[in-house]
């Protein structure tokens, strides 16, 4: 089966690397925190929640 034939729950993505935070004491990063991270990396970022 190819990746095109799989059913995905959106949003989803494939990445070359990830930044994972476990048990950070908050439910998710806010938009401001994501903007700071994107600025530090010099590249836009997107939040994709993992289903483990």
C-alpha positions in Angstrom: 0.0 0.0 0.0 1.3 3.5 -0.8 1.3 6.5 1.5 -1.3 8.1 -0.9 -3.8 5.3 -0.1 -3.7 5.7 3.7 -6.4 7.7 5.5 -5.1 10.6 7.5 -6.6 12.7 10.4 -5.8 16.3 9.6 -3.6 18.2 10.2 -0.8 15.7 9.6 2.6 15.9 8.1 5.9 14.4 7.3 9.1 16.0 8.6 12.8 15.8 8.4 13.1 16.4 12.2 10.8 17.1 15.1 10.9 19.0 18.4 9.1 17.0 21.0 8.0 18.3 24.4 6.6 15.8 26.8 4.8 16.8 30.0 5.6 20.5 29.7 3.0 21.5 32.2 0.8 23.1 29.5 -1.6 21.7 26.9 0.2 23.3 23.9 2.4 26.1 22.9 0.6 29.4 22.2 0.8 31.2 18.9 3.4 33.7 20.4 5.6 30.8 21.5 5.4 29.2 18.1 6.3 32.5 16.4 9.4 32.8 18.7 10.4 29.3 17.8 10.0 30.0 14.1 12.0 33.2 14.4 14.8 31.3 16.2 14.9 28.6 13.5 14.5 31.0 10.7 11.7 28.8 9.2 8.0 28.6 9.7 6.7 25.9 12.0 3.4 24.1 12.4 2.0 22.3 15.4 1.1 18.7 14.7 -0.3 16.8 17.7 1.1 13.3 18.0 -1.2 10.3 18.6 0.8 7.8 20.6 
